[in-house]
Amino acid sequence: ATPDFRKYAKQIVSNAKVLASELKRLGWRIVSGGTDSHLILVDTWMKGKGLSGKEAEAKLEKAGIIVNKNTIPGETRSPFDPSGIRLGTAAETTRGRKEKDMVRIARTINKILRG
């Protein structure tokens, strides 16, 4: 891999860590506590106190934020309407977004999901 690609890959993971950390700070349960990769799995159901992954996916999509509904470990809901969502940071990193942008994005996601 080229030095530029290594830098890009490192930024993707750094962005994911910040996004996960900020979502956690805002009260969302991050499955596994955080991330060491480009993906974040968020428990949006929170034992019935939140919303299903399907509902979260639809609300975020209406706002132009694309995520995938996703099952979580110990899933009790249908895979068609699971308890979580999966977020990635590659697309936003490709657009030049950095850690400060991930904080803003996390706050936007939180506002949409709680709104």
C-alpha positions as CSV (number, residue, x, y, z in Angstrom):
1,A,0.0,0.0,0.0
2,T,1.1,3.5,-0.7
3,P,1.8,6.0,2.1
4,D,-1.2,8.0,1.0
5,F,-3.5,4.9,1.2
6,R,-2.1,4.0,4.7
7,K,-2.8,7.6,5.8
8,Y,-6.4,7.4,4.4
9,A,-7.0,4.0,6.1
10,K,-5.7,5.3,9.4
11,Q,-8.0,8.3,9.1
12,I,-11.0,6.0,8.5
13,V,-10.4,4.1,11.7
14,S,-9.7,7.3,13.7
15,N,-12.9,8.8,12.4
16,A,-14.8,5.6,13.4
17,K,-13.3,5.7,16.9
18,V,-14.4,9.3,17.4
19,L,-17.9,8.7,15.9
20,A,-18.4,5.7,18.2
21,S,-17.1,7.6,21.3
22,E,-19.4,10.5,20.7
23,L,-22.4,8.3,20.1
24,K,-21.6,6.5,23.3
25,R,-21.2,9.8,25.2
26,L,-24.7,10.8,23.9
27,G,-26.2,7.7,25.5
28,W,-26.2,5.1,22.7
29,R,-24.8,1.6,23.4
30,I,-22.0,0.8,21.1
31,V,-21.7,-3.0,20.7
32,S,-18.3,-4.1,21.9
33,G,-17.8,-0.8,23.6
34,G,-16.1,0.9,20.6
35,T,-14.4,0.0,17.4
36,D,-11.0,-1.0,16.0
37,S,-12.1,-0.8,12.4
38,H,-14.1,1.3,10.0
39,L,-17.4,-0.1,11.3
40,I,-19.6,0.7,14.3
41,L,-22.5,-1.4,15.5
42,V,-25.0,0.7,17.5
43,D,-27.8,-0.8,19.7
44,T,-30.6,1.6,18.9
45,W,-33.3,-0.6,20.5
46,M,-31.7,-0.4,24.0
47,K,-34.1,-3.0,25.5
48,G,-37.1,-1.2,24.2
49,K,-36.1,2.3,25.4
50,G,-35.0,3.3,21.9
51,L,-36.1,2.4,18.4
52,S,-35.6,-0.6,16.1
53,G,-32.8,-0.7,13.6
54,K,-35.3,-0.6,10.8
55,E,-36.9,2.6,12.3
56,A,-33.5,4.1,12.8
57,E,-32.4,3.3,9.3
58,A,-35.5,4.9,7.8
59,K,-35.3,8.1,9.9
60,L,-31.6,8.5,9.0
61,E,-32.2,7.8,5.4
62,K,-34.8,10.5,5.2
63,A,-32.1,12.9,6.4
64,G,-29.6,11.7,3.8
65,I,-27.6,9.6,6.2
66,I,-27.2,6.0,4.9
67,V,-26.8,3.2,7.5
68,N,-27.8,-0.4,7.5
69,K,-30.2,-2.0,10.0
70,N,-28.2,-4.8,11.7
71,T,-28.7,-7.6,14.2
72,I,-26.6,-7.4,17.4
73,P,-25.1,-10.2,19.5
74,G,-27.9,-11.8,21.6
75,E,-30.5,-10.5,19.2
76,T,-34.1,-11.0,20.3
77,R,-35.8,-9.2,17.3
78,S,-36.3,-10.3,13.7
79,P,-33.5,-9.9,11.3
80,F,-36.0,-7.9,9.2
81,D,-36.5,-5.4,12.1
82,P,-33.4,-5.8,14.3
83,S,-32.1,-4.0,17.3
84,G,-29.2,-2.1,15.8
85,I,-27.6,-0.2,12.9
86,R,-24.2,-0.4,11.3
87,L,-22.3,2.7,10.5
88,G,-19.1,3.1,8.4
89,T,-16.8,6.0,8.0
90,A,-15.1,5.3,4.7
91,A,-17.4,7.4,2.6
92,E,-17.2,10.5,4.8
93,T,-13.4,10.1,5.1
94,T,-13.2,10.0,1.3
95,R,-15.0,13.3,1.3
96,G,-12.3,14.7,3.5
97,R,-14.1,14.6,6.8
98,K,-11.9,14.5,10.0
99,E,-12.5,13.8,13.7
100,K,-14.2,17.1,14.4
101,D,-16.7,16.3,11.6
102,M,-17.5,12.9,13.2
103,V,-18.5,14.7,16.5
104,R,-20.9,16.8,14.5
105,I,-22.2,13.8,12.6
106,A,-22.8,11.9,15.8
107,R,-24.7,14.8,17.3
108,T,-26.8,15.0,14.1
109,I,-27.5,11.2,14.2
110,N,-28.5,11.6,17.9
111,K,-30.9,14.5,17.2
112,I,-32.6,12.6,14.4
113,L,-32.9,9.3,16.3
114,R,-34.2,11.0,19.4
115,G,-36.5,13.5,17.5
